[in-house]
Amino acid sequence: MRFLVLVSTLAASTVAFPFVANSPGADSSALRNARRSSVGKRQSSCPFNANHPGPAPYNSKYPYTGARGGLPGTGVGGIKVPADGDTAHAFEAPGPNDIRGPCPGLNTAANHHFLSHDGITTFAELVDAQQNLYNVGYDLAVTLATLGVALDGDVVTGKLSIGCDATSRTSLTGSLLGQELGLNGHNKFESDTSLTRNDYFLANGDDYSFNGTLFKMMADTCKGNFDGDNLALYRYQRYQQSKADNGNFYFGPKTILLYGAASFLYELFPSFGNAGTPDLATMESFFGAQSDGNGGYTFNNKEQIPPNWYNRKTPYSNLDVTAEILAQYLKYPVLFGGNVGKGNFDALSYGPISNGNLAATQQNVLCLLYQLVTDNVPSSLSSILELPLQVVTFAAGKLNPVFKNSGCPLKLI
């Protein structure tokens, strides 16, 4: 799960977004009527919170899927969350010293104490929270937690900030990859073309705050139904928008995670998951989006589980998410690569990507998920993120057991 999503704003109009007006299925009249929306910026600097409560302790009265200590739960979902009487997982809005980031799913988990409310979490807590709250399959929960900790956190302590750079709190000795930027770190877990966050270079580095204009653009495209077809179209629109506007636009191998994150909106966020309805009210709740009464949206700092909500009945696995990534991508295939200045796009090649074109098979996407955190992957058109041996060893140690029957070549450790 990608988990598994700003100072500048965008004018939601056909003048600012001419490519959107020409995109298949786009309602350009909605864009013409949209207003500029201020960004719900969270924090100007990363706060320090001396109070680290940890997640709410396990309670046998409210076991959910029973995931504990980073181990597999039962995988049996369809459970009301929070359960009636479970006050430990009631919603609590984040305070000024609590860290939140670009992922509404993890922000919601912290707001309900499935993760520590201060926004500093661990590998095991991430694995448990994904299973207990959303019924993410153990294999996918491990994959997403490994990606987060290995790329944006600390493999020695196993800690991760779900938002900003909190290296002083996640590391004991200093990061193997320099500063531990948390999930806000650019071109690691976070990437250009986010659903509701602006591109890093278009927002003075604020790639993590909610943008009401983008949420409205997504809502207008989906027309009340945030399913795979409509989100595939919106992902295509965001790609074209970023490519046109961002001279530093980069759409590298890790951006396949954005398709996975988009799938969470219809596979995990509705009550009963993929058996439920991915409607606007559900998205407003998880994203903390509030109507301003004039057709736009503002951020209310209340990313939370909707009322009377039940988690997905069956686990959402690595195979499930790769199938959804592939389905979305194939509806509107785009080139992988980036801009060297506006209007100057260069394609890249890496693994199953050749001259910008993805060899789009489910096996290739599945193996690419593994490679993203066990191999040196391009982090821009001109640089490759070289992973230290300790990071590769950590990642392979976590991923090899859940990928052992995948058919993907695995790192020897």
VEXTOR-351080 format. One record per atom (N, C-alpha, C, O): residue in three letters; x, y, z. Coordinates in steps of 0.1 Angstrom, whole numbers, plus 5000, padded with zeros to 4 digits. Example, Ala and Ser with C-alpha at 12.3 -4.5 7.8 and 13.67 -1.06 7.14 Angstrom:
ALA513249435078;ALA512349555078;ALA513249675078;ALA514249675085;SER512849785071;SER513749895071;SER512950005079;SER513450115080;
***
This chain:
MET500849885000;MET500050005000;MET500850125000;MET501650165009;ARG500550184985;ARG501250294988;ARG500650354995;ARG499750434995;PHE501450285005;PHE500750355013;PHE501150495011;PHE501350615010;LEU500850305013;LEU501150315009;LEU501250385004;LEU502050384995;VAL500550994989;VAL499851094985;VAL500251184997;VAL499851304997;LEU499952294991;LEU501352314988;LEU501452464986;LEU500452534983;VAL502552504987;VAL502652654988;VAL502052714975;VAL501352814976;SER502452664964;SER501852724952;SER500552654948;SER500252544953;THR499652724941;THR498352664937;THR498252664922;THR499052724915;LEU497252584918;LEU497052574903;LEU495652624899;LEU494752614907;ALA495652694889;ALA494352744884;ALA493652634876;ALA494052584866;ALA492552594882;ALA491752484876;ALA490852534865;ALA489652554866;SER491452554853;SER490752614842;SER491252554829;SER492352504829;THR490552564818;THR491052514806;THR492252604801;THR492952554792;VAL492452724806;VAL493652794803;VAL494852734809;VAL495852724803;ALA494752704822;ALA495852644830;ALA496052504826;ALA497152454826;PHE494952424823;PHE495052284820;PHE494452254806;PHE493552184805;PRO495052304796;PRO494452284783;PRO494452134779;PRO493652094772;PHE495452064784;PHE495551914781;PHE494451844787;PHE493951744782;VAL493951894799;VAL492851824806;VAL491551834798;VAL490751744796;ALA491351954792;ALA490151974784;ALA490051884772;ALA488951844768;ASN491251844767;ASN491351754756;ASN491451604760;ASN491551514751;SER491551574773;SER491651434777;SER490351364775;SER489251424777;PRO490451234772;PRO489151164771;PRO488351154783;PRO488851134794;GLY487051194782;GLY486151184793;GLY486251304803;GLY485451314812;ALA487051404800;ALA487151514809;ALA486051614807;ALA485551634796;ASP485551664819;ASP484451764818;ASP485151904819;ASP485351954830;SER485351964808;SER486052094808;SER485252204814;SER485752304818;SER483952184814;SER483052294820;SER483352304835;SER483352414841;ALA483552184841;ALA483852184856;ALA485152254858;ALA485352324868;LEU486152234849;LEU487452304851;LEU487252454849;LEU487952534856;ARG486452494840;ARG486352634838;ARG485652704850;ARG485952824853;ASN484852634857;ASN484152694869;ASN484952684882;ASN484552734892;ALA486052604881;ALA486752584894;ALA487552704898;ALA488052784889;ARG487652734911;ARG488352844916;ARG489752804921;ARG489952684923;ARG490652894921;ARG491952874927;ARG491752834942;ARG490852894949;SER492452734947;SER492252684960;SER493552694968;SER494552644963;SER493452754980;SER494652764988;SER495052624993;SER494152534995;VAL496252594995;VAL496752464999;VAL496752455014;VAL497052545021;GLY496252335019;GLY496252315034;GLY497652275039;GLY497852165043;LYS498552375039;LYS499852335043;LYS499952305058;LYS499352375066;ARG500552195062;ARG500552145075;ARG501552225084;ARG501152285094;GLN502852215081;GLN503852265089;GLN504952335081;GLN505252285070;SER505552445086;SER506652505079;SER507952445082;SER508952455075;SER508052365093;SER509252295097;SER508752165104;SER507652155109;CYS509652065105;CYS509251945111;CYS509251955126;CYS510251995132;PRO508151925132;PRO508051955147;PRO508751845155;PRO508851725150;PHE509051875167;PHE509651775176;PHE508651755187;PHE508251845194;ASN508251635189;ASN507251595199;ASN507951505209;ASN508251385206;ALA508151545221;ALA508751465231;ALA507851345236;ALA508351255241;ASN506551365233;ASN505651255237;ASN505451155226;ASN504851185216;HIS506051035227;HIS505850935217;HIS505050825223;HIS505550735230;PRO503750825221;PRO502850735228;PRO502850585222;PRO502450495229;GLY503250575209;GLY503150445203;GLY501750425199;GLY500850495203;PRO501450315191;PRO500050285188;PRO499250235200;PRO499850195210;ALA497950235199;ALA497150185209;ALA497550035212;ALA497649965202;PRO497649995224;PRO498049855226;PRO497049755221;PRO495849785220;TYR497549635218;TYR496649525214;TYR495649495225;TYR496049485236;ASN494449475221;ASN493349445230;ASN492649315225;ASN492049325214;SER492649205232;SER492049085227;SER490549105226;SER489849025219;LYS489949205232;LYS488549225230;LYS488249285217;LYS487149265211;TYR489149355211;TYR489049415198;TYR490249375189;TYR491149465186;PRO490349255185;PRO491549205178;PRO491749245164;PRO492849245158;TYR490649285157;TYR490649315143;TYR491149185135;TYR490549085137;THR492149195127;THR492649075121;THR493749005129;THR494248905125;GLY493949055141;GLY494848985150;GLY496349005147;GLY497148935153;ALA496749105139;ALA498149125135;ALA498849185147;ALA498449285153;ARG499949125151;ARG500749175162;ARG502249155159;ARG502649045154;GLY503049245163;GLY504549235163;GLY505049215149;GLY506149155147;GLY504449265139;GLY504849255125;GLY504649115119;GLY505249085109;LEU503849035125;LEU503548905120;LEU502148895113;LEU501448995114;PRO501948785106;PRO500648785098;PRO499448775108;PRO499448715118;GLY498348845104;GLY497048835111;GLY496248725104;GLY496848645097;THR495048715107;THR494148615102;THR493748635087;THR493448535080;GLY493848755083;GLY493348785069;GLY491848785068;GLY491348805057;VAL491148765079;VAL489648765079;VAL489148905082;VAL489348955093;GLY488548975072;GLY488149105074;GLY486649115075;GLY485949025080;GLY486049225070;GLY484649255071;GLY484349295085;GLY483249265090;ILE485249355092;ILE485149395106;ILE484949545108;ILE485549625101;LYS484049575117;LYS483849725119;LYS485049785126;LYS485549735136;VAL485449895120;VAL486649965125;VAL486250115127;VAL485750175117;PRO486450175139;PRO486750115151;PRO485550035156;PRO484350065153;ALA485749925163;ALA484649835168;ALA483949915178;ALA484450005185;ASP482649885180;ASP481849945190;ASP482449925204;ASP482749815207;GLY482650035211;GLY483250025224;GLY484850045224;GLY485450065235;ASP485450045213;ASP486850055212;ASP487250205212;ASP487550265201;THR487350265223;THR487650405224;THR489150435222;THR489450545218;ALA489950335223;ALA491450345221;ALA491750385206;ALA492750445203;HIS490750345197;HIS490950375183;HIS490050485178;HIS489750495166;ALA489450555187;ALA488650675183;ALA489450775176;ALA490650785178;PHE488850855167;PHE489550965160;PHE490051065170;PHE489351105179;GLU491251115168;GLU491851225175;GLU492651305164;GLU493651255159;ALA492251425162;ALA492951515152;ALA494451535157;ALA494751545168;PRO495351545147;PRO496651575150;PRO496851715156;PRO496251805151;GLY497751725165;GLY498151855171;GLY499251915163;GLY499751855154;PRO499752035167;PRO500752105160;PRO502152035160;PRO502952065152;ASN502351945170;ASN503651875171;ASN503551735166;ASN504551655167;ASP502451695159;ASP502251565154;ASP502551575139;ASP502151665132;ILE503351475134;ILE503751465120;ILE502751395112;ILE502251285115;ARG502351455101;ARG501551385090;ARG502151415077;ARG502951515075;GLY501851335067;GLY502551345054;GLY501651335042;GLY500451365043;PRO502151285031;PRO501351285019;PRO500351165017;PRO499551165008;CYS500451065026;CYS499550945025;CYS498350955034;CYS498450945046;PRO497150975028;PRO495950985037;PRO495650855044;PRO495150865055;GLY496050745039;GLY495750615045;GLY496550605058;GLY496050555068;LEU497850645058;LEU498650645070;LEU498350755080;LEU498350735092;ASN498050875074;ASN497550975083;ASN496350935091;ASN496250965103;THR495350875084;THR494150825091;THR494550725101;THR493950725112;ALA495450635098;ALA495850525108;ALA496450595120;ALA496250545131;ALA497250695119;ALA497850765130;ALA496750845138;ALA496750845150;ASN495750905131;ASN494650975138;ASN493750885146;ASN493050935155;HIS493850755142;HIS493050655150;HIS493850565158;HIS493450465163;HIS495150605160;HIS496050535170;HIS496350395165;HIS496750315174;PHE496150355153;PHE496750235148;PHE498250245145;PHE498950145146;LEU498650365143;LEU500150405143;LEU500250505155;LEU499250565159;SER501450535159;SER501650635169;SER501150765165;SER501450815154;HIS500450835174;HIS499750955170;HIS500751075167;HIS500351165160;ASP502051055171;ASP502951165168;ASP503551155154;ASP504251245149;GLY503251045147;GLY503751025133;GLY505050965131;GLY505550955120;ILE505650915142;ILE506850835142;ILE506550685144;ILE505950655154;THR506750605134;THR506350465135;THR507450375133;THR508650415131;THR507250245133;THR508250135131;THR507750045120;THR506550035116;PHE508649955115;PHE508349855105;PHE507249765110;PHE506249745103;ALA507349715122;ALA506349625127;ALA504949695129;ALA503949635126;GLU504949815134;GLU503749885135;GLU503049915122;GLU501849905121;LEU503849945112;LEU503249965098;LEU502649835093;LEU501549835087;VAL503249725095;VAL502749595090;VAL501449555098;VAL500449515092;ASP501449585111;ASP500249555119;ASP499049645115;ASP497949595113;ALA499349775114;ALA498249875111;ALA497649845098;ALA496349855097;GLN498349815088;GLN497849795075;GLN496849675075;GLN495749675069;GLN497249575082;GLN496449455083;GLN495149475091;GLN494049445087;ASN495349535103;ASN494249545113;ASN493249655108;ASN492049625110;LEU493649765103;LEU492749865098;LEU492149835085;LEU490949845084;TYR492949805075;TYR492449795061;TYR492249655056;TYR491749635045;ASN492849555063;ASN492949415058;ASN493849415046;ASN493449345036;VAL494949485046;VAL495949465036;VAL496549335038;VAL496849295050;GLY496849255028;GLY497449125029;GLY498849135035;GLY499549235034;TYR499249035043;TYR500549035049;TYR501749065039;TYR502649145042;ASP501649005028;ASP502749025018;ASP502849165013;ASP503949225012;LEU501649225010;LEU501749365006;LEU502049465017;LEU502749555016;ALA501549435029;ALA501949515041;ALA503449515043;ALA503949615046;VAL504049395042;VAL505549385044;VAL506249465032;VAL507149535035;THR505749455020;THR506349515009;THR506249675011;THR507349735009;LEU505149725014;LEU505049875016;LEU505849925028;LEU506450025027;ALA505749845039;ALA506549885051;ALA508049885048;ALA508849975052;THR508549785040;THR509949775036;THR510349895028;THR511349955030;LEU509549925018;LEU509750035009;LEU509950165017;LEU510850245015;GLY508950185026;GLY508950305034;GLY510250315043;GLY510850425043;VAL510450215051;VAL511650225060;VAL512950225053;VAL513850305057;ALA513150145043;ALA514350135036;ALA514750265028;ALA515850305028;LEU513750325022;LEU514050435013;LEU513850575021;LEU514550665017;ASP513050575031;ASP512750705038;ASP513050705053;ASP512850805059;GLY513350585058;GLY513550575073;GLY514950525076;GLY515950555070;ASP514950445087;ASP516150395092;ASP516150245094;ASP515250185101;VAL516950165087;VAL516950025087;VAL517549965100;VAL517349845103;VAL518350045108;VAL518849995120;VAL517850005131;VAL517649905138;THR517150115132;THR516050125143;THR514750075138;THR513850045146;GLY514550065124;GLY513250025118;GLY512250135119;GLY511050105117;LYS512650255122;LYS511750365124;LYS511550455111;LYS512450455102;LEU510450515110;LEU510050595099;LEU509150715103;LEU508250695111;SER509350835098;SER508450945099;SER507450935087;SER507850915076;ILE506150935091;ILE505150935080;ILE505051065073;ILE504151075064;GLY505851165076;GLY505851285069;GLY507251345068;GLY508051295059;CYS507551445076;CYS508751525074;CYS510051455079;CYS509951355086;ASP511151525077;ASP512451475081;ASP512551485096;ASP512651595102;ALA512551365103;ALA512651365118;ALA513851275121;ALA513751185130;THR514951295114;THR516151205116;THR516551195130;THR517051085135;SER516451305138;SER516951295152;SER516051205160;SER516451155171;ARG514851165155;ARG513951075162;ARG513950935156;ARG513550845163;THR514350925144;THR514250795137;THR515550725137;THR515650595135;SER516650795139;SER518050735138;SER518750745151;SER518550845159;LEU519650645154;LEU520450655165;LEU521850705162;LEU522550775170;THR522350675150;THR523750715146;THR523850795133;THR524950815129;GLY522750835128;GLY522750905115;GLY522350805104;GLY522650685105;SER521750855093;SER521150765083;SER522250715073;SER523250785070;LEU522050595069;LEU522950535059;LEU522750605045;LEU523650605037;LEU521650675043;LEU521350745031;LEU521350895033;LEU520650965026;GLY522050945043;GLY522051085047;GLY520851115055;GLY520451035063;GLN520251235054;GLN519051265062;GLN517851175058;GLN517651135047;GLU517151135069;GLU515951045067;GLU514751135065;GLU514251185075;LEU514351155053;LEU513451265049;LEU512051225052;LEU511151305051;GLY511751105057;GLY510351055059;GLY509651045045;GLY510251055035;LEU508351015046;LEU507550995034;LEU507451115025;LEU507051105014;ASN507851235031;ASN507851355022;ASN508951355012;ASN508951435003;GLY509951275014;GLY511151275006;GLY510851254991;GLY510051164988;HIS511451344983;HIS511051344969;HIS511651234961;HIS512851204963;ASN510851174952;ASN511351064943;ASN511850944950;ASN512650874945;LYS511250924961;LYS511450794968;LYS510050724969;LYS509750654959;PHE509350744980;PHE507950704980;PHE507050804973;PHE506150764966;GLU507350934976;GLU506551044970;GLU507151074956;GLU508351064954;SER506251104947;SER506651134933;SER505751234927;SER504651264932;ASP506151294916;ASP505351384908;ASP504051314904;ASP504051194903;THR503051384901;THR501751344896;THR500851284907;THR500051194904;SER501151314919;SER500251274930;SER498851304928;SER498551404921;LEU497951234934;LEU496451254932;LEU496051394938;LEU495351464931;THR496551434950;THR496151554956;THR497251634962;THR497051734970;ARG498451604958;ARG499651684963;ARG500351744950;ARG500351674940;ASN500951864952;ASN501651924941;ASN503051864939;ASN503551794948;ASP503551884927;ASP504951834924;ASP505951914932;ASP505652034935;TYR506951854936;TYR507951914945;TYR508452044940;TYR508552144947;PHE508852044927;PHE509452164921;PHE508452274917;PHE508852384913;LEU507152244918;LEU506152344916;LEU505652404928;LEU504752494928;ALA506152364940;ALA505552404953;ALA506652434963;ALA506452414975;ASN507852484959;ASN508852514968;ASN509152394978;ASN509452424989;GLY509052274973;GLY509352154981;GLY508252104988;GLY508352004995;ASP507052164988;ASP505952114996;ASP505152014987;ASP504152054980;ASP505551894987;ASP504851784979;ASP504051704988;ASP503651584984;TYR503651755000;TYR502951665010;TYR501651725014;TYR500751655020;SER501351855013;SER500151915018;SER498951895008;SER499151884996;PHE497851885014;PHE496551865006;PHE496351994997;PHE496452105002;ASN495951964985;ASN495652074976;ASN494152054971;ASN493851964964;GLY493352154975;GLY491952144973;GLY491552144958;GLY490652084954;THR492352224950;THR492152224936;THR492352094929;THR491552054921;LEU493352024933;LEU493551884928;LEU492551794933;LEU492051704925;PHE492051804945;PHE491051714950;PHE489751734941;PHE489051644938;LYS489451864939;LYS488251894931;LYS488451834916;LYS487451784911;MET489651854911;MET489851794898;MET489651644897;MET489051594888;MET490151574908;MET489851434909;MET488351404910;MET487851314904;ALA487751484919;ALA486251454921;ALA485451484908;ALA484551414905;ASP485851594901;ASP485151624889;ASP485351514878;ASP484451474871;THR486551454878;THR486851354868;THR486051224872;THR485551154863;CYS486051194884;CYS485451064889;CYS483851074890;CYS483250974889;LYS483351194891;LYS481851214891;LYS481151124901;LYS480151064898;GLY481751124913;GLY481151054924;GLY481450904925;GLY481050834934;ASN482250854915;ASN482550714915;ASN484050694913;ASN484650704902;PHE484850674924;PHE486250674924;PHE486750534921;PHE487450474929;ASP486350474910;ASP486650334906;ASP487950334898;ASP488550434895;GLY488350214894;GLY489550204886;GLY489650274873;GLY490650334869;ASP488450274866;ASP488450334853;ASP488550484854;ASP489350544847;ASN487850544864;ASN487950694865;ASN489250744871;ASN489750844867;LEU489850664880;LEU491150704886;LEU492250674876;LEU493250754876;ALA492150584867;ALA493050564856;ALA493150694847;ALA494150734843;LEU491950744844;LEU491850864836;LEU492450984844;LEU493151064838;TYR492150994857;TYR492651104864;TYR494251094866;TYR494951194865;ARG494750974867;ARG496150954868;ARG496751004855;ARG497851064855;TYR496150974843;TYR496651014830;TYR496651174830;TYR497551234824;GLN495551234834;GLN495451374834;GLN496551444843;GLN497151544839;ARG496851384854;ARG497851434863;ARG499251424856;ARG500051514858;TYR499451314849;TYR500751294842;TYR500851404832;TYR501951464831;GLN499851424824;GLN499951524813;GLN500151664819;GLN500851754814;GLN499451694830;GLN499551824837;GLN500951844842;GLN501551954839;SER501551754849;SER502851764854;SER503951774843;SER504851854844;LYS503751694833;LYS504651704822;LYS504651834815;LYS505751884810;ALA503451894814;ALA503352024807;ALA503852144816;ALA504452234811;ASP503652134829;ASP503952244838;ASP505252244845;ASP505852344848;ASN505852124847;ASN507052104855;ASN508252084847;ASN508451974841;GLY509152174846;GLY510352164839;GLY511252054845;GLY512152004838;ASN511052014857;ASN511851914864;ASN511051784866;ASN511351704874;PHE509951774858;PHE509051654859;PHE509851524858;PHE510751514849;TYR509551434867;TYR510251304866;TYR509251194869;TYR508551194880;PHE509151094860;PHE508250984862;PHE509050854860;PHE509150804849;GLY509650824871;GLY510650714871;GLY510050574875;GLY508750564877;PRO510850474877;PRO510350344880;PRO509450334893;PRO508450264893;LYS509850414903;LYS509050414915;LYS507650464914;LYS506850444923;THR507350534903;THR506050594901;THR504950494899;THR503750524899;ILE505350364897;ILE504350264896;ILE503550254909;ILE502450204910;LEU504250294920;LEU503550294933;LEU502350394933;LEU501450364941;LEU502350494925;LEU501250584925;LEU500050524919;LEU498850554924;TYR500150434910;TYR499050354905;TYR498450264916;TYR497250244918;GLY499450204924;GLY498950124935;GLY498250204946;GLY497250164951;ALA498750324949;ALA498150414958;ALA496750454953;ALA495750454961;ALA496550474941;ALA495250514935;ALA494250394937;ALA493050414939;SER494750274936;SER493850154938;SER493350144952;SER492250094954;PHE494050204962;PHE493550194975;PHE492250274977;PHE491450234986;LEU491950364968;LEU490750444969;LEU489450364967;LEU488450384972;TYR489650254958;TYR488450174956;TYR488650034961;TYR487649954962;GLU489849994965;GLU490049854970;GLU490049854985;GLU489749754991;LEU490449964992;LEU490549975006;LEU489750075013;LEU489250045024;PHE489550195007;PHE488850295014;PHE487350275016;PHE486850315026;PRO486650225006;PRO485150205008;PRO484850105020;PRO485750015023;SER483750125026;SER483350025036;SER483149895029;SER482549885019;PHE483849785035;PHE483949655029;PHE484849655017;PHE484849555009;GLY485749755016;GLY486749755006;GLY486249744992;GLY485349814988;ASN486749644984;ASN486349634970;ASN484849594968;ASN484349594957;ALA484249544979;ALA482749514978;ALA481949634981;ALA480649624981;GLY482549744985;GLY481849864989;GLY481749964977;GLY481949934966;THR481350084981;THR481150194971;THR482150304973;THR482150374983;PRO483050324963;PRO484050434964;PRO483450574961;PRO483750624950;ASP482650624970;ASP481950744967;ASP482650874972;ASP483650854979;LEU482050984969;LEU482751114973;LEU482851124988;LEU483851174993;ALA481751094995;ALA481751115010;ALA482951035016;ALA483551075026;THR483150915011;THR484250825016;THR485650895014;THR486450905023;MET485850955002;MET487051014999;MET487251145007;MET488351175012;GLU486151215009;GLU486251335017;GLU486751305031;GLU487551375037;SER486251195037;SER486551155050;SER488051115051;SER488751165060;PHE488551035043;PHE489950985043;PHE490951095040;PHE492051105045;PHE490551185031;PHE491451295026;PHE491351415035;PHE492151505033;GLY490351425044;GLY490151545051;GLY489751665043;GLY490051775045;ALA488951635032;ALA488551735023;ALA487151785027;ALA486251705030;GLN487051915027;GLN485751975032;GLN485352075021;GLN486152165017;SER484052065017;SER483552165007;SER483552305013;SER483252325025;ASP484052405005;ASP484052545010;ASP482752615007;ASP482552735010;GLY481752545002;GLY480452604999;GLY480352674985;GLY479252714981;ASN481452684978;ASN481552754966;ASN482052664954;ASN482652714944;GLY481952534956;GLY482452444946;GLY483852394948;GLY484352314940;GLY484552444958;GLY485952404960;GLY486052324973;GLY485052294979;TYR487352294976;TYR487652214988;TYR488752274996;TYR489652334991;THR488652265009;THR489652305019;THR490052175027;THR489352075027;PHE491152185034;PHE491652075043;PHE491152105057;PHE491352215062;ASN490552005063;ASN489952025077;ASN490751955088;ASN490351965099;ASN491951895084;ASN492851835094;ASN492151715101;ASN492451685113;LYS491151655094;LYS490451545100;LYS490351425091;LYS489251375088;GLU491551375087;GLU491551255079;GLU491151135088;GLU491851105098;GLN490051075085;GLN489450975095;GLN488650875088;GLN488250885076;ILE488450765095;ILE487550655090;ILE486150705090;ILE485650765100;PRO485450675079;PRO484050725079;PRO483150645090;PRO483550545095;PRO482050705093;PRO481150645103;PRO480650505098;PRO480450485086;ASN480450415107;ASN479850285105;ASN480650215093;ASN480050165084;TRP481950205095;TRP482850155084;TRP483350025087;TRP483749995099;TYR483449935077;TYR483949795079;TYR485149775069;TYR485149835058;ASN486149705074;ASN487349695065;ASN487049585054;ASN486049515055;ARG487949575045;ARG487849485034;ARG487749345038;ARG488349305048;LYS486849265032;LYS486549125036;LYS487749035034;LYS488048955043;THR488449045023;THR489548955019;THR490849035018;THR490749155015;PRO492048975021;PRO493249055021;PRO493549105007;PRO493349044997;TYR494149225007;TYR494549294995;TYR496049254993;TYR496849315001;SER496449174984;SER497749114983;SER498649184972;SER498249274965;ASN499849134972;ASN500849184961;ASN500249154948;ASN500349234939;LEU499649034946;LEU499149004933;LEU497949094929;LEU497749134918;ASP497149124939;ASP495949204937;ASP496449344933;ASP495849404923;VAL497349404940;VAL497749544937;VAL498449554924;VAL498349644917;THR499249454920;THR499949454907;THR498949444896;THR499149494885;ALA497849364898;ALA496849354888;ALA496149494886;ALA495849524874;GLU495949564897;GLU495349694895;GLU496249794889;GLU495849884881;ILE497549794893;ILE498549884887;ILE498549864872;ILE498549954864;LEU498549734868;LEU498649704854;LEU497349754847;LEU497349804836;ALA496249724853;ALA494949764846;ALA494849914844;ALA494449964834;GLN495249994855;GLN495150134853;GLN496150184843;GLN495750264834;TYR497350134843;TYR498350184834;TYR497950154819;TYR498150234810;LEU497450034817;LEU497149994803;LEU495950064797;LEU495750074785;LYS495150124806;LYS494050214800;LYS494550334794;LYS494050384784;TYR495650394799;TYR496250514794;TYR497750504795;TYR498350564804;PRO498350424787;PRO499850404788;PRO500550544786;PRO500250624778;VAL501650564794;VAL502450684793;VAL503950634793;VAL504250524797;LEU504750734789;LEU506250704789;LEU506850734803;LEU506450834809;PHE507750654807;PHE508550674818;PHE509750764814;PHE510450734804;GLY510150854822;GLY511250944819;GLY511051074826;GLY510451084837;GLY511551184820;GLY511451314827;GLY511751434818;GLY512251414807;ASN511551554823;ASN511851674815;ASN513251724819;ASN513651724830;VAL513851774808;VAL515051864810;VAL514651994806;VAL515052044795;GLY513852064814;GLY513252194810;GLY511852164804;GLY511652044799;LYS510952254804;LYS509652234798;LYS509752204784;LYS510452264776;GLY508952104780;GLY508852064766;GLY509951984761;GLY510151964749;ASN510851934770;ASN512051864765;ASN512051734773;ASN512851724783;PHE511251634769;PHE511151504776;PHE512151404771;PHE512251384759;ASP512751334781;ASP513651224777;ASP513151104784;ASP512751094795;ALA513050994776;ALA512650864781;ALA513850794788;ALA514950824786;LEU513450704797;LEU514450624804;LEU514250474802;LEU513250434798;SER515350404805;SER515250254804;SER515750204818;SER516850244823;TYR515050104823;TYR515450034835;TYR514549914837;TYR513349924836;GLY515249804839;GLY514449674841;GLY513449654829;GLY513849644818;PRO512149644833;PRO511149614822;PRO510749744814;PRO509849734806;ILE511449854817;ILE511149984810;ILE512250004800;ILE513450014803;SER511850014787;SER512850034776;SER512350154768;SER511250154762;ASN513250254767;ASN512950374760;ASN511650434764;ASN510850484756;GLY511350424777;GLY510150484783;GLY508950394783;GLY507950424790;ASN509050284776;ASN507850194775;ASN507950084785;ASN508950014785;LEU506950064792;LEU506849954802;LEU506449824795;LEU505349824788;ALA507249714796;ALA506749584792;ALA505749534801;ALA506049474812;ALA504449574798;ALA503349564808;ALA502849424810;ALA501849394803;THR503449354819;THR502849224823;THR502849224838;THR503549294845;GLN501949144844;GLN501749144859;GLN503049094865;GLN503449144876;GLN503749004859;GLN504948954864;GLN506049054865;GLN506849074874;ASN506149134854;ASN507149244854;ASN506849354865;ASN507749404871;VAL505549384867;VAL505249484877;VAL505549424891;VAL506049494899;LEU505249304893;LEU505449234906;LEU506949234909;LEU507349274920;CYS507749204899;CYS509249194902;CYS509849334903;CYS510849354910;LEU509249434896;LEU509649574897;LEU509449624912;LEU510249694917;LEU508349584918;LEU508149624932;LEU509249574941;LEU509749644949;TYR509749454938;TYR510849394946;TYR512149474943;TYR512949504952;GLN512349504930;GLN513649564926;GLN513749714931;GLN514849754934;LEU512649774934;LEU512649914938;LEU513449944950;LEU513950044952;VAL513549834959;VAL514149854972;VAL515349754974;VAL515949754985;THR515649674964;THR516749584965;THR517849614954;THR518949554955;ASP517549704944;ASP518449734934;ASP518649884934;ASP517949964939;ASN519749924927;ASN519950074925;ASN519050114913;ASN519150074902;VAL518150214917;VAL517150254908;VAL517350404904;VAL517650484913;PRO517150444892;PRO517250584888;PRO516350674897;PRO515150644897;SER516950774903;SER516150864911;SER515850994903;SER515151084908;SER516551014892;SER516251124883;SER516851074869;SER517350964868;LEU516751164859;LEU517251134846;LEU518851114846;LEU519351044838;SER519451184856;SER520951184856;SER521551124868;SER522751124870;SER520751054877;SER521350994889;SER520650864893;SER519450844890;ILE521350784899;ILE520850654904;ILE521050654919;ILE522150684924;LEU520050614926;LEU520150594941;LEU520850464944;LEU520250354942;GLU522050474948;GLU522850364951;GLU522650324966;GLU522950394975;LEU522050204968;LEU521650164981;LEU522850094988;LEU523450004983;PRO523150145001;PRO524150075008;PRO523849925011;PRO522649895011;LEU524849845013;LEU524649705015;LEU523649675027;LEU522849585027;GLN523749765038;GLN522949745049;GLN521449755045;GLN520549685051;VAL521149855037;VAL519749875032;VAL519249755024;VAL518149705026;VAL520149715014;VAL519749605006;VAL519549475014;VAL518549395012;THR520449455024;THR520249335033;THR519049345041;THR518349245042;PHE518649465046;PHE517449475053;PHE516249445044;PHE515349365048;ALA516249505032;ALA515049495023;ALA514949355019;ALA513849295019;ALA516049285015;ALA515949155010;ALA515549055021;ALA514748965019;GLY515949085033;GLY515649005045;GLY514149005048;GLY513548905052;LYS513549125045;LYS512049135048;LYS511249085036;LYS510249025038;LEU511749115024;LEU510949085012;LEU511048935007;LEU510148875002;ASN512248875008;ASN512448745003;ASN511448645007;ASN510948564999;PRO511048645020;PRO510048545024;PRO508748565018;PRO508048465015;VAL508348685015;VAL506948705009;VAL507048704994;VAL505948694987;PHE508248704988;PHE508348694974;PHE508948564969;PHE509248544957;LYS509048464978;LYS509748344975;LYS509148264964;LYS509748184957;ASN507848274963;ASN507048194953;ASN506648284941;ASN505748254934;SER507248404940;SER506748504930;SER507348474916;SER506748524906;GLY508348404915;GLY509048384903;GLY510048494899;GLY510648494888;CYS510248584908;CYS511148694906;CYS512548654911;CYS512648584921;PRO513648704904;PRO514948674909;PRO515148754922;PRO514948874923;LEU515648684933;LEU515748734946;LEU517248754949;LEU518148684945;LYS517548864957;LYS518848884962;LYS519248784972;LYS518448744981;LEU520548734971;LEU521048644981;LEU521648724993;LEU522348824991;ILE521248685005;ILE521748755017;ILE522348665027;ILE522848705037;
***
